[in-house]
């Protein structure tokens, strides 16, 4: 069944009524993500989203997973020029050399820092191990960046990650539940808070 505007009552308005977007909002966005591999996948996808809409990336997510070996960081860290060329030729993904190479660099950075678990611990350390629960009533109140996203962006870049500026990092923090930015009137605000 396709959601209608009436179904969206109380839901964060950014997801509109597109069924894929609504399912993402209702089942994934903002839920605290503790798996280091999944955190890295979402960071890579947020990097690909730069300059595009998130729904574009959602629609291509399975193709990205196929292109990047299920975002297995050990496998992606071994990708070379032939793999980059293969992905650049894949019409199912966003074909941007810099973003593809950034994903490979991110996998290598993940390996150098000790793997996905070390990555998760470092990321969650920036918020003291628990999600920051914001209480925004309107989309106009939600920031694009914060001092925390700026600090985390600097940390990630120092580790060798790319396409992780403060705006991308804040969107990633929201998606992965490091911050709970569901509006207070959204049913998911309390549901996500309970997951913390």
C-alpha positions in Angstrom: 0.0 0.0 0.0 1.3 3.4 -0.9 1.4 5.9 2.0 -0.7 9.0 1.7 -0.2 12.5 3.2 -2.7 11.5 5.9 -0.4 8.6 6.9 2.5 11.0 7.4 0.8 12.7 10.3 3.4 13.3 13.0 6.2 11.7 10.9 9.3 13.8 10.2 8.3 15.6 7.0 11.6 15.0 5.1 10.6 11.4 4.1 7.4 12.5 2.4 5.2 9.6 1.2 7.6 7.7 -1.1 7.3 4.1 0.3 11.0 3.4 0.2 11.8 6.7 2.1 9.0 6.0 4.6 10.3 2.5 5.3 13.8 3.9 5.8 12.5 6.6 8.2 10.3 4.2 10.1 12.7 1.3 10.4 16.2 2.5 10.1 17.0 6.2 10.3 18.0 7.3 13.7 18.3 3.8 15.3 21.6 3.5 17.1 24.0 1.6 14.9 26.7 -0.1 16.9 28.1 -2.4 14.1 31.4 -1.0 12.8 30.9 -2.5 9.3 27.4 -1.0 9.1 28.6 2.4 10.4 31.3 2.4 7.7 28.9 1.4 4.9 26.6 4.2 5.9 29.5 6.7 6.0 30.5 5.6 2.5 26.9 6.0 1.2 26.6 9.4 2.8 29.7 10.4 1.0 28.2 9.2 -2.3 25.1 11.2 -1.5 27.0 14.5 -1.5 25.4 16.7 -4.1 22.5 14.3 -4.6 19.3 13.4 -2.8 19.3 10.6 -0.2 16.5 8.8 -2.0 18.8 8.4 -5.0 21.3 6.5 -2.8 18.6 4.4 -1.2 17.4 3.3 -4.6 20.9 2.3 -5.5 21.9 0.8 -2.1 21.7 -2.9 -3.2 23.8 -2.1 -6.3 26.4 -0.3 -4.1 26.5 -3.4 -1.9 27.1 -5.6 -4.9 29.8 -3.3 -6.3 31.6 -3.1 -2.9 31.5 -6.8 -1.9 28.8 -6.2 0.7 30.9 -3.4 2.2 33.3 -6.0 3.6 36.1 -3.7 4.7 38.9 -6.4 4.3 37.8 -7.1 0.8 37.4 -3.5 -0.2 40.7 -2.5 1.3 42.3 -4.8 -1.3 40.5 -3.2 -4.2 42.9 -1.8 -6.9 42.6 0.1 -10.2 40.7 -2.7 -11.9 38.0 -2.7 -9.2 37.7 1.1 -9.4 37.3 0.8 -13.2 34.7 -2.0 -12.8 32.7 0.2 -10.4 33.0 3.2 -12.7 31.4 1.2 -15.4 28.5 0.0 -13.2 25.3 1.9 -14.1 23.7 0.8 -10.9 25.8 3.1 -8.7 26.9 6.7 -8.6 29.9 6.6 -10.9 32.2 9.2 -9.4 35.9 8.2 -9.3 36.7 10.4 -6.2 33.9 8.8 -4.2 34.8 5.3 -5.2 38.4 5.9 -4.3 37.3 7.4 -1.0 35.4 4.3 -0.2 38.5 2.2 -0.8 40.6 4.6 1.2 38.0 4.3 4.0 38.3 0.5 4.1 42.1 0.9 4.3 41.8 3.4 7.1 39.4 1.1 8.9 42.0 -1.7 8.7 44.8 0.5 9.9 42.9 1.6 13.0 42.1 -2.0 14.0 39.0 -2.9 12.1 35.2 -2.3 12.4 35.0 -2.7 16.2 37.7 -0.2 16.8 36.0 2.2 14.3 32.7 1.8 16.2 34.3 2.4 19.5 36.0 5.5 18.3 32.9 6.9 16.7 30.7 6.3 19.6 33.4 7.7 21.9 32.6 11.1 20.4 29.2 11.0 22.0 30.2 9.4 25.2 28.9 6.0 24.2 25.2 7.0 24.1 23.0 8.8 21.6 22.5 12.6 22.0 18.8 13.1 22.3 17.7 16.3 20.7 14.3 17.8 21.0 13.6 19.7 17.8 10.0 20.5 17.1 10.5 21.7 13.4 12.9 21.0 10.6 14.0 24.6 10.7 15.6 23.9 14.1 17.7 20.9 12.9 21.2 22.0 12.2 23.2 21.0 9.2 26.4 20.8 11.2 27.4 21.0 14.9 30.7 21.5 16.7 30.6 17.7 17.4 30.2 16.9 13.7 33.1 19.2 12.9 35.3 17.5 15.5 34.3 14.0 14.3 34.9 15.1 10.7 38.4 16.2 11.6 39.1 12.9 13.4 37.9 10.8 10.5 39.9 12.9 8.0 43.1 12.5 10.1 42.5 8.7 10.0 42.4 8.7 6.2 38.7 8.9 5.5 37.4 11.2 2.7 34.1 12.7 1.7 33.4 13.2 5.4 33.0 16.9 5.9 31.0 18.2 8.8 27.6 18.3 6.9 28.0 14.7 5.6 29.1 13.6 9.1 26.1 15.2 10.8 23.7 13.5 8.3 25.6 10.2 9.1 25.3 10.8 12.8 21.6 11.3 12.4 21.2 8.2 10.3 23.2 6.0 12.6 21.5 7.3 15.8 24.5 9.0 17.3 22.0 11.9 17.6 18.3 11.4 17.8 17.0 14.1 15.4 13.5 12.7 14.9 11.2 15.6 15.6 9.6 15.4 19.0 6.1 15.0 17.4 7.3 12.0 15.3 6.4 8.6 16.8 10.0 7.5 16.0 11.4 10.0 18.4 10.4 8.1 21.5 10.9 4.7 19.8 14.5 5.5 18.9 15.1 7.0 22.4 14.0 3.7 23.9 16.7 1.9 21.8 19.5 3.9 23.5 
